[in-house]
């Protein structure tokens, strides 16, 4: 965990790295009021045993309690394909409302068909608020603003809070480039366009990404600035063209296997982080469609 102290208009940001999924979760605080938001929390899942746990989410709650904070929002940037969302667990613990981008309904429609859930309500009712482009919200005295950032998924959004932007799967750290865009509903050209909108933010804007895969064995990192990304991101630094990026991204994505938890995660995350309901024997079951996605890694 790293924390960054606040000045006026500058939220305090604490990042929590989960080494199992390479995910970064955030507690974003207005220190003037002690109110905060939790962004992209992880519900632990161990795929070999099928076990779930709340270790990551409880670490966020411990931080909130230690610093005497009040949680105002539980925010997801998109329906994640590599980990379960802990949004519902945290809502039950804090009473705070949950939110995500409104185009989650398109993701719900796509994936509920894949899971053969004909009665699934693909209208976003699983969250307390669905954000659209330009919507605003408050964390204490700080104003947050929503940017629609599709490409990685159809529903991805960026949260701009003071001088900080939470960009999750658009840009990674400059030495890691950008996120893949080959999931169902993804699009490399839209990803490029979303990145250009992020680059239009002030150069000193702090950018907080949602994953770090620690190239060359370095320690995990998750903060950069617009200036740093424009200068040195290995995929989109100044001088790169849209056509060259789309070609690069598509070629790289064609070589990548699907995330190991995509089929498990999406059926939880299009439910807003709710686990499947228990069956008559009291156990919960995931539903895994066979031969549904490309990208099998046989070797």
Secondary structure, DSSP 8 states (H G I E B T S, - for coil): -EEE---TT--EEEEEEETTTTEEEEEEEETTTTEEEEES-EEEEETTTTEEE-HHHHHHHHHHHHTT-EEEEEE-SS--SSSEE-HHHHHHHH--EEEEETTHHHHHHHHHHHTT-TT---SSTTSSEEE-TT-EEEETTEEEEEEE--SSSSS-EEEEETTEEEEESSB--TTT-B----STT--HHHHHHHHHHHHTS-TT-EEEESB---GGG-----EEEHHHHHHH-TTTSTT--HHHHHHHHHHHHTT----TTHHHHHHHHTTTS------TTS-------TT-SS-----
